[in-house]
Amino acid sequence: MCIRIGIDIGSTATKIAIFKGDILEKVFSVPSGWSSVETSEKIKSDLENEGYNFEECKVTATGYGRISVPYANKTVTEITCHSKGAQYITQKKNFTVIDIGGQDTKIIEVFSGNVENFIMNDKCSAGTGRFIEVMANILGVKLNELYELASQGKKVEISSMCTVFAESEVISLMGRGTAKEDIACGIVDSVVNKVAGLASRSKLAEEYFLSGGLCSSSYFIEELSKKLGTKISTDDLGRFAGAIGAALMQKI
């Protein structure tokens, strides 16, 4: 039976999806590390140790480090793969994907199963998952703790469009004795505003699906839904949408 493997190498995490025929057999993620080549080789080695024979597998690579998978049979852009993966997860053909990655945020308009248009952020990493990670580190908390704090705080404005300058803003707020809860709330609100501003430019804005690393944050999803004035749907498999779509690019 045909084994299809999708490898989505992002700037912070690498996601893998494995199909046996039409059945999604396995998904998992590993840190991308400093070398995408080493990460891809370790994935191959680990899967071979589990019994996967790569001479019988069809591999598609996507994401930030897709050119760093020497054994891939093909490489495909993450725009196409996230569209394909989101369709598999939602079983829908018309919607807008909001993909919040570590390095960028993408708004992907899908109509009749095809990518009609896409929009990407152009202001460094502000408005991405990496921005939230950096800010959480400054506050000395884990990501889940940041969201919990944010849900208890009152918003303070963090206006900088650049992560470096926003970092200075947060440090300044801490120095003035601003409550950690309020700073956390401001951090999340800053990302929500940037993502909502990008998403609001979509022409197919009737229904949104969130993919990427923030899928597990109910607080973020709730705040983004409020900002866009409509419910944002997601799924536990949402963070693997790119890898799933990549695997599905291979024909059985």
MARZAZA-103268 format. One line per field, with one value per residue: residue number from 1; residue in three letters; y, x, z of N, C-alpha, C in turn. Coordinates in Angstrom, 1 decimal, m for minus. Each point is the difference from the previous one (the first is absolute). Layout:
N
num = c(NUM, ...)
residu = c(ALA, ...)
n.c2 = c(Y, ...)
n.c1 = c(X, ...)
n.c3 = c(Z, ...)
ca.c2 = c(Y, ...)
ca.c1 = c(X, ...)
ca.c3 = c(Z, ...)
c.c2 = c(Y, ...)
c.c1 = c(X, ...)
c.c3 = c(Z, ...)
//
This chain:
252
num = c(1, 2, 3, 4, 5, 6, 7, 8, 9, 10, 11, 12, 13, 14, 15, 16, 17, 18, 19, 20, 21, 22, 23, 24, 25, 26, 27, 28, 29, 30, 31, 32, 33, 34, 35, 36, 37, 38, 39, 40, 41, 42, 43, 44, 45, 46, 47, 48, 49, 50, 51, 52, 53, 54, 55, 56, 57, 58, 59, 60, 61, 62, 63, 64, 65, 66, 67, 68, 69, 70, 71, 72, 73, 74, 75, 76, 77, 78, 79, 80, 81, 82, 83, 84, 85, 86, 87, 88, 89, 90, 91, 92, 93, 94, 95, 96, 97, 98, 99, 100, 101, 102, 103, 104, 105, 106, 107, 108, 109, 110, 111, 112, 113, 114, 115, 116, 117, 118, 119, 120, 121, 122, 123, 124, 125, 126, 127, 128, 129, 130, 131, 132, 133, 134, 135, 136, 137, 138, 139, 140, 141, 142, 143, 144, 145, 146, 147, 148, 149, 150, 151, 152, 153, 154, 155, 156, 157, 158, 159, 160, 161, 162, 163, 164, 165, 166, 167, 168, 169, 170, 171, 172, 173, 174, 175, 176, 177, 178, 179, 180, 181, 182, 183, 184, 185, 186, 187, 188, 189, 190, 191, 192, 193, 194, 195, 196, 197, 198, 199, 200, 201, 202, 203, 204, 205, 206, 207, 208, 209, 210, 211, 212, 213, 214, 215, 216, 217, 218, 219, 220, 221, 222, 223, 224, 225, 226, 227, 228, 229, 230, 231, 232, 233, 234, 235, 236, 237, 238, 239, 240, 241, 242, 243, 244, 245, 246, 247, 248, 249, 250, 251, 252)
residu = c(MET, CYS, ILE, ARG, ILE, GLY, ILE, ASP, ILE, GLY, SER, THR, ALA, THR, LYS, ILE, ALA, ILE, PHE, LYS, GLY, ASP, ILE, LEU, GLU, LYS, VAL, PHE, SER, VAL, PRO, SER, GLY, TRP, SER, SER, VAL, GLU, THR, SER, GLU, LYS, ILE, LYS, SER, ASP, LEU, GLU, ASN, GLU, GLY, TYR, ASN, PHE, GLU, GLU, CYS, LYS, VAL, THR, ALA, THR, GLY, TYR, GLY, ARG, ILE, SER, VAL, PRO, TYR, ALA, ASN, LYS, THR, VAL, THR, GLU, ILE, THR, CYS, HIS, SER, LYS, GLY, ALA, GLN, TYR, ILE, THR, GLN, LYS, LYS, ASN, PHE, THR, VAL, ILE, ASP, ILE, GLY, GLY, GLN, ASP, THR, LYS, ILE, ILE, GLU, VAL, PHE, SER, GLY, ASN, VAL, GLU, ASN, PHE, ILE, MET, ASN, ASP, LYS, CYS, SER, ALA, GLY, THR, GLY, ARG, PHE, ILE, GLU, VAL, MET, ALA, ASN, ILE, LEU, GLY, VAL, LYS, LEU, ASN, GLU, LEU, TYR, GLU, LEU, ALA, SER, GLN, GLY, LYS, LYS, VAL, GLU, ILE, SER, SER, MET, CYS, THR, VAL, PHE, ALA, GLU, SER, GLU, VAL, ILE, SER, LEU, MET, GLY, ARG, GLY, THR, ALA, LYS, GLU, ASP, ILE, ALA, CYS, GLY, ILE, VAL, ASP, SER, VAL, VAL, ASN, LYS, VAL, ALA, GLY, LEU, ALA, SER, ARG, SER, LYS, LEU, ALA, GLU, GLU, TYR, PHE, LEU, SER, GLY, GLY, LEU, CYS, SER, SER, SER, TYR, PHE, ILE, GLU, GLU, LEU, SER, LYS, LYS, LEU, GLY, THR, LYS, ILE, SER, THR, ASP, ASP, LEU, GLY, ARG, PHE, ALA, GLY, ALA, ILE, GLY, ALA, ALA, LEU, MET, GLN, LYS, ILE)
n.c2 = c(m1.2, 1.0, 0.3, 1.0, 0.7, 0.8, 0.8, 0.7, 0.5, 0.3, 1.3, m0.5, m0.5, m1.3, 0.0, m1.2, m0.3, m1.1, m0.2, m0.9, 0.1, m0.1, m0.9, 1.0, m0.5, 1.1, 0.8, 0.7, 0.6, 0.7, 0.4, 1.1, 0.5, 0.0, m1.3, 0.5, 0.0, 0.4, 0.9, 0.3, 0.0, 0.7, 0.8, 0.0, 0.3, 0.8, 0.5, 0.0, 0.5, 0.7, m0.2, 1.3, m0.5, 0.9, m1.1, m0.2, 1.0, 0.8, 0.8, 0.9, 0.9, 0.7, 1.3, 0.7, m1.2, 0.2, 1.0, m0.2, m0.6, m0.5, m0.7, 1.2, m0.6, 0.9, 1.3, 0.5, 1.2, 0.6, 0.9, m0.7, m0.3, 1.2, 0.5, m0.8, 0.3, 1.2, m0.3, m0.7, 1.0, 1.0, m0.7, 1.2, 0.8, 0.7, 0.6, 0.7, m0.4, 0.0, 0.1, m0.1, 0.3, m0.5, 0.0, m0.5, 0.9, m1.0, 0.7, m1.2, 0.6, m0.9, m0.2, m0.8, 0.0, 1.2, 0.3, 0.9, 0.1, 0.7, 0.3, 0.7, m0.2, 1.3, m0.3, m0.5, m0.4, 1.3, m0.6, m0.6, m1.3, 0.3, 1.0, m0.9, m0.9, 1.0, 0.5, m1.2, m0.2, 1.2, m0.4, m0.9, m0.2, m1.2, m0.5, m1.2, 0.4, 0.4, m1.0, m0.8, 0.6, m0.1, m1.2, 0.3, 0.5, 1.2, 0.3, m0.1, 1.2, m0.9, 1.1, m0.4, 0.3, 0.3, m1.3, 0.5, 0.9, m1.0, m0.6, 1.1, 0.0, m1.4, 0.1, 1.0, m0.7, m1.1, 0.9, 0.3, m1.3, 0.0, m0.3, m1.1, m0.1, 1.3, m0.2, m1.1, 0.7, 1.0, m0.9, m0.7, 1.1, 0.3, m1.2, 0.0, 1.2, m0.5, m1.1, 0.7, 0.9, m1.1, m0.7, 1.2, m0.2, m1.2, m0.4, m1.1, 1.0, m0.7, m0.7, m0.1, m0.5, m0.3, 0.1, m0.9, 0.5, 1.0, m1.1, m0.3, 1.3, m0.4, 0.5, m0.4, m1.2, 0.0, 0.5, m0.8, m0.9, 0.6, 0.0, m1.2, m0.1, m1.1, m1.1, m0.2, m0.8, m1.1, m0.6, m1.1, m0.3, 1.1, m0.2, m1.1, 1.1, 0.7, m0.8, 0.1, 1.3, 0.1, m0.8, 0.7, 0.7, m1.0, m0.5, m0.7)
n.c1 = c(0.8, m0.4, 1.2, m0.8, 1.1, m0.5, 1.0, m0.5, 1.0, m0.5, 0.0, m1.1, m1.0, 0.3, m1.0, m0.4, m0.4, m0.5, m0.2, m0.8, 0.2, m1.3, 0.5, m0.3, 1.3, 0.7, 0.0, 1.0, 0.6, 1.0, 0.9, m0.1, 0.4, 1.3, m0.1, m0.7, 1.3, 0.6, m1.0, 0.1, 1.3, m0.1, m0.9, 0.8, 1.1, m0.8, m0.5, 1.2, 0.4, m1.0, 0.8, 0.0, m0.3, 0.9, 0.4, m0.8, 0.6, m1.0, 1.0, m0.8, 0.8, m0.4, m0.4, 0.4, 0.1, m0.9, 0.9, m0.2, m0.9, 1.3, m0.7, m0.4, m1.1, m0.5, 0.0, m0.8, m0.5, 0.2, m0.1, 0.5, 1.0, 0.0, m0.1, 0.8, 0.9, m0.3, 0.1, 1.1, 0.4, m0.3, 0.5, 0.7, m0.6, m0.7, 1.2, 0.3, 1.2, 0.1, 1.2, 0.1, 1.1, 1.2, 0.0, m1.1, m0.9, m0.7, m0.7, m0.6, m0.4, m0.9, m0.2, m1.0, 0.7, 0.0, 1.2, m0.9, 0.5, 1.1, 0.0, 1.1, 0.3, 0.3, m0.3, 1.1, 0.3, m0.3, m0.8, 1.1, 0.1, 1.1, m0.7, m1.0, 0.8, 0.4, m1.2, m0.4, 1.1, m0.3, m1.2, 0.8, m0.9, m0.6, m0.1, m0.3, 1.1, 0.6, m0.6, 0.4, 1.2, 0.0, m0.6, 1.0, 0.6, 0.4, m0.5, 1.3, 0.1, 0.3, 0.5, 1.2, 0.4, 1.0, 0.4, 1.1, m0.8, m0.8, 1.2, 0.5, m1.1, 0.0, 1.3, m0.3, m1.0, 0.8, 0.9, m1.1, 0.2, m0.2, m1.2, 0.6, m1.2, 0.2, 1.3, m0.3, m1.0, 0.8, 0.9, m0.9, m0.5, 1.3, 0.2, m1.0, 0.4, 1.3, m0.4, m0.8, 1.0, 0.8, m0.7, m0.2, 1.2, m0.4, m0.2, 0.6, m0.5, m0.9, 1.0, 0.6, 1.2, 0.3, 1.2, 1.0, 1.0, m0.9, m0.2, 1.0, 0.1, m0.9, 0.9, 1.1, m0.5, m0.3, 1.2, 0.6, m0.8, 0.3, 1.3, m0.1, m0.6, 0.8, m0.6, 1.1, 0.0, 0.3, 1.1, 0.0, m0.5, m0.6, 0.7, m0.6, m0.8, 1.2, 0.4, m1.2, m0.1, 1.3, m0.4, m1.1, 1.1, 0.4, 0.0, m1.0)
n.c3 = c(0.0, m0.7, 0.4, 0.5, m0.1, 0.9, m0.3, 1.0, m0.6, 1.2, 0.4, 0.7, m0.8, 0.0, m0.9, 0.4, m1.2, 0.4, m1.3, 0.4, m1.3, 0.3, 0.9, 0.7, m0.1, m0.2, 1.1, m0.1, 1.0, m0.5, 0.9, m0.7, 1.2, 0.0, m0.2, m1.1, m0.5, 1.2, 0.1, m1.3, 0.2, 1.1, m0.6, m1.0, 0.8, 0.7, m1.2, m0.5, 1.2, m0.4, m1.0, m0.2, m1.2, 0.0, m0.4, 1.0, 0.5, 0.0, m0.1, 0.7, m0.3, 1.1, 0.0, 1.0, 0.4, m0.9, m0.3, 1.3, m0.8, 0.0, 0.9, 0.0, m0.3, 0.8, m0.4, 1.0, m0.4, 1.1, m0.9, m1.0, 0.8, 0.5, m1.3, m0.5, 1.0, m0.1, m1.3, 0.2, 0.8, m0.8, m1.1, m0.1, m0.9, 0.8, 0.2, 1.0, m0.3, 1.4, m0.6, 1.3, m0.7, 0.1, m1.3, m0.4, m0.4, m0.4, m0.8, 0.0, m1.1, 0.4, m1.3, 0.2, 1.1, m0.6, 0.0, 0.4, 1.2, 0.3, 1.3, 0.0, 1.3, 0.2, 1.3, m0.4, 1.2, 0.0, 0.8, 0.5, m0.1, m0.8, m0.4, 0.1, m0.6, m0.8, m0.1, m0.2, m0.7, m0.5, m0.1, m0.5, m1.1, 0.2, m1.2, 0.5, 0.7, m1.2, m0.6, 1.1, 0.0, m1.3, 0.2, 0.9, m1.1, 0.0, m1.2, m0.2, m0.6, m0.9, m0.3, 0.4, m1.3, 0.7, 0.0, m0.5, m0.7, m0.4, m0.1, m0.6, m0.8, m0.1, m0.3, m0.7, m0.4, m0.1, m0.5, m0.7, 0.2, m1.3, 0.3, 0.4, 0.7, 0.3, 0.3, 0.6, 0.5, 0.2, 0.4, 0.6, 0.6, 0.2, 0.3, 0.9, 0.4, 0.0, 0.6, 0.8, 0.1, 0.1, 0.9, 0.5, m0.6, 0.6, m1.2, 0.5, 0.7, m0.7, m0.3, 1.3, m0.4, 1.3, m0.7, 0.3, 0.6, m0.3, m0.7, 0.9, m0.4, 0.9, 0.8, m0.7, m0.1, 1.3, 0.3, m0.9, 0.5, 1.2, m0.3, m0.6, 1.2, 0.0, 0.2, 0.6, m1.0, 0.7, 0.2, 0.7, m1.2, 0.4, 1.0, m0.4, m0.2, 0.2, 1.1, 0.5, m0.3, 0.6, 0.9, 0.0, m0.2, 0.7, m1.2, 0.3)
ca.c2 = c(1.2, 1.2, 0.9, 1.3, 0.8, 1.4, 0.6, 1.4, 0.6, 1.4, 0.7, m0.4, m1.4, m0.8, m0.8, m1.2, m0.8, m1.2, m0.7, m1.4, 0.1, 1.2, 0.1, 0.8, m1.0, 0.6, 1.4, 0.4, 1.2, 0.0, 1.4, 0.2, 0.1, 1.0, m0.5, m0.8, m1.2, m1.0, m0.4, m0.9, m1.3, m0.7, m0.5, m1.2, m1.1, m0.4, m0.8, m1.3, m0.8, m0.4, m1.0, 0.6, m0.2, 1.2, m0.4, m0.3, 1.2, 1.2, 1.1, 1.3, 1.0, 1.3, 0.9, 0.9, m0.8, m1.2, m0.4, m0.7, m1.4, m0.6, m1.2, 0.3, m0.2, 1.3, 1.1, 0.8, 1.1, m0.2, 0.6, m1.1, m1.1, 0.3, m0.1, m1.4, m0.6, 0.6, m0.6, m1.4, 0.0, 0.6, m0.5, 1.1, 0.5, 1.4, 0.7, 0.7, m0.6, 0.9, m0.8, 0.7, m0.8, 0.6, 1.1, 0.9, m0.4, 0.0, m0.1, m0.7, m0.1, m1.3, 0.0, m1.2, m0.9, 0.6, 1.2, 1.1, 1.2, m0.1, 1.2, m0.3, 1.2, 0.5, 0.8, m0.8, m1.2, 0.5, m0.6, m1.4, m0.8, 0.3, 1.2, m0.3, m0.7, 0.9, 0.8, m0.9, m0.1, 1.2, 0.0, m1.2, m0.9, m0.8, 0.5, m0.2, 0.9, 1.3, 0.1, 0.0, 1.3, 1.0, m0.1, 0.6, 1.4, 1.1, 0.3, 1.2, 0.0, m0.2, 0.6, m0.2, m1.0, m0.8, m0.7, 0.6, 1.1, m0.5, m0.6, 1.1, 0.5, m0.9, 0.2, 1.3, m0.2, m0.7, 0.9, 1.0, m0.8, m0.4, m1.4, m1.0, m0.4, 1.0, m0.1, m1.2, 0.3, 0.9, m0.8, m0.8, 0.9, 0.5, m1.0, m0.1, 1.2, m0.1, m1.1, 0.4, 1.0, m0.7, m0.9, 0.8, 0.3, m1.1, 0.1, m1.2, 0.1, m0.6, m1.1, m0.1, m1.2, 0.4, m1.0, 0.5, m0.3, 0.6, m0.8, m0.5, 1.1, 0.4, 1.5, 0.8, m0.3, 0.8, 1.4, 0.2, m0.1, 1.3, 1.1, m0.1, 0.0, m1.3, m1.1, m0.6, m1.5, m0.6, m1.5, m0.4, m0.3, 1.3, 0.3, m0.9, 0.2, 0.0, m1.4, m0.8, 0.4, m0.4, m1.4, m0.2, 0.4, m1.2, m0.9, m1.4)
ca.c1 = c(m0.8, 0.7, 0.2, 0.2, 0.5, 0.1, 0.9, m0.2, 1.1, m0.2, 1.1, 0.2, m0.4, m0.2, m1.1, 0.0, m1.3, 0.2, m1.2, 0.1, m1.1, m0.8, m0.1, 1.0, 0.5, 0.8, 0.5, 0.9, 0.9, 1.3, 0.5, 0.7, 1.4, 0.8, 0.3, m1.1, 0.5, 0.1, m1.3, m0.6, 0.7, m0.4, m1.4, 0.1, 0.6, m0.9, m1.1, 0.6, 0.1, m1.4, m0.4, m0.4, 1.0, m0.1, 0.0, m1.4, m0.7, 0.0, 0.2, m0.2, 0.5, m0.5, 0.4, 1.2, 1.2, m0.4, 1.1, 1.0, m0.4, 0.6, m0.6, m1.4, m0.3, m0.4, m0.1, m1.2, m0.1, m0.9, m1.3, m0.7, m0.1, m0.9, m1.4, m0.3, m0.2, m1.2, m1.2, m0.1, m0.4, m1.4, m0.9, m0.7, 0.7, m0.1, 0.3, 1.3, 0.9, 0.9, 1.1, 0.9, 1.2, 1.0, 0.7, m1.0, m1.4, m0.6, m1.4, m0.2, m1.4, m0.3, m1.3, m0.2, 1.1, 1.3, 0.5, m0.3, 0.9, 0.6, 0.6, 1.0, 0.5, 1.2, 0.6, 0.9, m0.7, m1.1, m1.2, 0.2, 0.2, 1.3, m0.2, m0.6, 1.0, 1.0, m0.6, m0.2, 1.3, 0.3, m0.8, 0.4, m1.1, m0.3, m1.1, m1.3, m0.1, m0.2, m1.4, m0.8, 0.2, m0.6, m1.4, m0.3, 0.6, m0.6, 0.9, 0.8, 0.4, 1.3, m0.2, 1.1, m0.2, 1.3, 0.2, 1.1, m0.5, m1.1, 0.7, 0.4, m1.3, m0.3, 0.9, m0.3, m1.2, 0.4, 0.7, m0.9, m0.9, m1.3, m0.3, 0.4, m1.2, m0.4, 1.0, m0.3, m1.2, 0.5, 0.8, m0.9, m0.8, 0.8, 0.0, m1.4, m0.3, 0.7, m0.5, m1.4, 0.1, 0.4, m1.1, m1.1, 0.2, m0.4, m1.3, m0.8, 0.2, m1.2, 0.4, 1.4, 0.5, 1.3, 1.0, 1.3, 0.3, m0.9, m1.3, m0.4, m0.3, m1.4, m0.1, 0.3, m1.1, m1.2, 0.3, 0.0, m1.4, m0.7, 0.6, m0.5, m1.5, m0.5, 0.7, 1.2, 0.0, 1.3, m0.1, 1.3, 1.0, 0.3, 1.5, 0.6, m0.7, 1.0, 0.5, m1.1, m0.1, 1.1, m0.1, m1.0, 0.4, 0.4, m1.0, 0.1)
ca.c3 = c(0.0, m0.2, 1.2, m0.4, 1.2, m0.2, 1.0, 0.0, 0.8, 0.4, 0.6, 1.4, 0.2, m1.2, 0.2, m0.9, m0.1, m0.8, m0.5, m0.6, m0.9, 0.3, 1.4, 0.8, 1.0, 1.1, m0.1, 1.1, m0.2, 0.6, m0.2, m1.3, 0.3, m0.7, m1.4, m0.6, m0.6, 1.1, 0.5, m1.0, 0.0, 1.2, m0.2, m0.9, 0.8, 1.0, m0.6, m0.4, 1.2, 0.3, m1.0, m1.3, m1.0, m0.8, m1.4, m0.3, 0.4, m0.8, 1.0, m0.5, 1.0, m0.1, 1.1, 0.0, m0.3, m0.9, m0.9, 0.8, 0.1, m1.2, m0.4, m0.4, m1.5, m0.5, 1.0, m0.4, 0.9, 1.2, m0.4, m0.6, 0.9, 1.1, m0.6, m0.2, 1.3, 0.6, m0.6, 0.5, 1.4, 0.2, m1.0, m0.7, m1.2, 0.0, 1.3, 0.1, 0.9, 0.7, 0.5, 0.9, 0.2, 0.8, m0.7, m0.7, 0.0, m1.3, m0.2, m1.3, m0.5, m0.7, m0.6, m0.8, 0.2, m0.5, 0.6, m0.8, 0.4, 1.3, 0.5, 1.1, 0.8, m0.5, 1.1, 0.8, 0.6, 0.8, m0.5, m0.2, 1.2, 0.6, 0.8, 1.3, 0.7, 0.5, 1.1, 1.1, 0.6, 0.7, 1.3, 0.7, 0.2, m1.2, m0.8, 0.6, 1.2, m0.6, m0.4, 1.2, 0.5, m0.9, 0.2, 1.3, 0.0, m0.7, m1.1, m0.2, m1.4, m0.5, m1.4, m0.9, m1.0, 0.0, 1.2, 0.8, 0.6, 0.9, 1.1, 0.9, 0.6, 1.1, 1.1, 0.6, 0.7, 1.2, 0.8, 0.7, 0.9, m0.6, 0.4, m1.0, m0.7, m1.0, m1.1, m0.7, m0.7, m1.0, m1.0, m0.9, m0.8, m1.1, m1.1, m0.5, m0.9, m1.3, m0.7, m0.4, m1.1, m1.2, m0.4, m0.5, m1.4, m0.8, m0.7, 0.4, 1.4, 0.7, 0.9, 0.2, 0.7, 0.5, 0.1, 0.6, 1.4, 1.0, 0.0, 1.3, 1.0, m0.1, 0.3, m1.2, m1.0, 0.5, m0.3, m1.4, m0.4, 0.3, m0.8, m1.3, 0.0, m0.4, 0.6, m0.7, 0.2, 0.0, 0.3, 0.6, m1.1, m0.7, 0.0, m1.0, m1.3, m1.0, m0.2, m0.6, m1.4, m0.8, m0.2, m0.9, m1.3, m0.7, m0.5, 0.4)
c.c2 = c(1.3, 0.8, 1.4, 0.8, 1.5, 0.6, 1.5, 0.6, 1.5, 0.6, m0.5, m1.5, m0.7, m1.0, m1.1, m0.7, m1.2, m0.7, m1.4, m0.1, 1.3, 0.3, 0.8, m0.9, 0.7, 1.5, 0.2, 1.2, m0.1, 1.5, 0.0, 0.1, 1.1, m0.4, m0.8, m1.3, m1.1, m0.5, m1.0, m1.4, m0.8, m0.6, m1.3, m1.2, m0.5, m0.9, m1.3, m1.0, m0.6, m1.0, 0.6, m0.1, 1.2, m0.3, m0.3, 1.2, 1.1, 1.2, 1.4, 1.0, 1.4, 0.8, 0.7, m0.8, m1.1, m0.4, m0.8, m1.4, m0.7, m1.2, 0.2, m0.2, 1.3, 1.0, 0.8, 1.1, m0.2, 0.6, m1.2, m1.1, 0.3, 0.0, m1.5, m0.7, 0.5, m0.6, m1.4, 0.0, 0.5, m0.7, 1.0, 0.5, 1.5, 0.6, 0.7, m0.6, 1.2, m0.9, 0.9, m0.8, 0.7, 1.2, 0.9, m0.5, 0.1, m0.1, m0.6, m0.2, m1.2, 0.1, m1.2, m0.9, 0.5, 1.3, 1.2, 1.2, m0.3, 1.3, m0.4, 1.3, 0.5, 0.9, m0.9, m1.1, 0.5, m0.6, m1.5, m0.8, 0.3, 1.2, m0.3, m0.8, 0.9, 0.8, m0.9, m0.2, 1.2, 0.0, m1.2, m1.0, m0.9, 0.5, m0.2, 0.9, 1.4, 0.2, 0.1, 1.4, 1.0, 0.0, 0.7, 1.5, 1.0, 0.4, 1.2, 0.0, m0.3, 0.3, m0.4, m1.1, m1.0, m0.7, 0.6, 1.2, m0.3, m0.6, 1.2, 0.6, m0.8, 0.2, 1.3, m0.1, m0.7, 0.9, 1.0, m0.7, m0.4, m1.5, m1.0, m0.4, 1.0, 0.0, m1.2, 0.2, 0.9, m0.8, m0.8, 0.9, 0.6, m1.0, m0.2, 1.1, m0.1, m1.1, 0.3, 1.0, m0.6, m0.8, 0.8, 0.5, m1.1, 0.3, m1.1, m0.1, m0.6, m1.1, m0.1, m1.3, 0.4, m1.2, 0.6, m0.2, 0.5, m0.7, m0.4, 1.0, 0.4, 1.5, 0.8, m0.1, 0.9, 1.5, 0.3, 0.0, 1.2, 1.1, m0.1, m0.1, m1.3, m1.1, m0.6, m1.5, m0.5, m1.5, m0.4, m0.3, 1.3, 0.3, m0.9, 0.1, 0.0, m1.3, m0.9, 0.3, m0.5, m1.5, m0.3, 0.5, m1.2, m0.9, m1.4, m0.9)
c.c1 = c(0.9, 0.1, 0.4, 0.4, 0.1, 0.8, 0.0, 1.1, m0.2, 1.2, 0.3, m0.3, m0.2, m1.1, 0.1, m1.4, 0.3, m1.4, 0.4, m1.2, m0.8, m0.1, 1.1, 0.4, 0.6, 0.3, 0.9, 0.8, 1.3, 0.5, 0.9, 1.5, 0.7, 0.2, m1.1, 0.4, 0.2, m1.3, m0.7, 0.7, m0.4, m1.4, 0.1, 0.5, m0.9, m1.1, 0.5, 0.1, m1.4, m0.5, m0.4, 1.2, m0.2, 0.1, m1.5, m1.0, 0.0, 0.0, m0.1, 0.5, m0.6, 0.5, 1.3, 1.3, m0.2, 1.1, 1.1, m0.3, 0.5, m0.8, m1.5, m0.2, m0.5, m0.1, m1.2, m0.1, m1.0, m1.4, m0.9, m0.3, m1.0, m1.5, m0.4, m0.3, m1.2, m1.3, m0.2, m0.6, m1.5, m1.0, m0.9, 0.8, 0.0, 0.2, 1.3, 0.9, 0.8, 1.1, 1.0, 1.2, 1.0, 0.7, m1.0, m1.4, m0.6, m1.5, m0.2, m1.5, m0.1, m1.4, m0.1, 1.2, 1.3, 0.4, m0.3, 0.9, 0.6, 0.7, 1.0, 0.4, 1.3, 0.7, 0.8, m0.9, m1.1, m1.3, 0.1, 0.2, 1.3, m0.1, m0.5, 1.0, 1.1, m0.5, m0.2, 1.3, 0.4, m0.8, 0.3, m1.0, m0.1, m1.2, m1.4, m0.2, m0.3, m1.5, m0.9, 0.1, m0.8, m1.5, m0.5, 0.3, m0.9, 1.1, 0.8, 0.6, 1.5, 0.0, 1.0, m0.3, 1.2, 0.1, 1.0, m0.5, m1.1, 0.6, 0.3, m1.3, m0.3, 0.9, m0.3, m1.3, 0.3, 0.7, m0.9, m1.0, m1.3, m0.2, 0.3, m1.2, m0.4, 1.0, m0.3, m1.3, 0.4, 0.7, m1.0, m0.9, 0.8, 0.0, m1.4, m0.3, 0.7, m0.5, m1.4, 0.1, 0.4, m1.2, m1.2, 0.1, m0.5, m1.4, m0.9, m0.1, m1.2, 0.4, 1.5, 0.4, 1.5, 0.9, 1.2, 0.0, m0.9, m1.3, m0.4, m0.4, m1.4, m0.2, 0.3, m1.1, m1.2, 0.2, 0.0, m1.4, m0.8, 0.4, m0.6, m1.6, m0.6, 0.8, 1.1, 0.0, 1.4, m0.1, 1.4, 1.0, 0.4, 1.5, 0.7, m0.5, 1.0, 0.5, m1.0, m0.2, 1.1, 0.0, m1.1, 0.3, 0.5, m1.2, 0.2, 0.4)
c.c3 = c(0.0, 1.3, m0.5, 1.2, m0.4, 1.1, m0.2, 1.0, 0.2, 0.6, 1.4, 0.2, m1.4, 0.2, m1.1, 0.0, m0.9, m0.3, m0.5, m0.9, 0.2, 1.4, 0.7, 1.1, 1.2, m0.3, 1.2, m0.4, 0.8, m0.1, m1.3, 0.3, m0.9, m1.5, m0.5, m0.6, 1.0, 0.5, m1.0, 0.0, 1.3, m0.1, m0.9, 0.8, 1.0, m0.6, m0.6, 1.1, 0.4, m1.1, m1.3, m1.0, m1.0, m1.5, m0.5, 0.4, m1.0, 0.9, m0.7, 1.1, m0.3, 1.2, m0.3, m0.4, m1.0, m0.9, 0.7, 0.3, m1.3, m0.6, m0.5, m1.5, m0.6, 1.1, m0.5, 1.0, 1.1, m0.3, m0.5, 1.1, 1.1, m0.5, m0.1, 1.4, 0.7, m0.6, 0.5, 1.4, 0.1, m0.9, m0.7, m1.1, m0.1, 1.4, m0.1, 1.1, 0.6, 0.5, 0.7, 0.3, 0.9, m0.7, m0.7, 0.2, m1.4, 0.0, m1.4, m0.3, m0.8, m0.6, m1.0, 0.1, m0.5, 0.7, m0.9, 0.2, 1.3, 0.4, 1.1, 0.7, m0.6, 1.0, 0.9, 0.7, 1.0, m0.6, m0.3, 1.3, 0.6, 0.9, 1.3, 0.8, 0.6, 1.2, 1.3, 0.7, 0.8, 1.4, 0.9, 0.3, m1.3, m0.8, 0.6, 1.2, m0.5, m0.3, 1.2, 0.7, m0.8, 0.3, 1.3, 0.0, m0.7, m1.1, 0.2, m1.4, m0.2, m1.5, m1.0, m1.0, m0.1, 1.3, 0.9, 0.8, 1.0, 1.3, 1.0, 0.7, 1.2, 1.2, 0.7, 0.8, 1.3, 1.0, 0.8, 0.9, m0.5, 0.3, m1.2, m0.8, m1.1, m1.2, m0.9, m0.9, m1.2, m1.1, m0.9, m0.8, m1.2, m1.2, m0.6, m1.0, m1.3, m0.9, m0.6, m1.1, m1.3, m0.6, m0.5, m1.4, m0.9, m0.6, 0.3, 1.5, 0.8, 1.0, 0.0, 0.6, 0.4, 0.0, 0.6, 1.5, 1.0, 0.0, 1.4, 1.0, m0.2, 0.3, m1.2, m1.1, 0.3, m0.3, m1.4, m0.6, 0.3, m0.9, m1.4, m0.1, m0.5, 0.6, m0.8, 0.4, m0.1, 0.3, 0.6, m1.1, m0.7, m0.1, m1.0, m1.4, m1.2, m0.4, m0.7, m1.4, m0.9, m0.3, m1.1, m1.4, m0.8, m0.4, 0.5, m1.2)
//
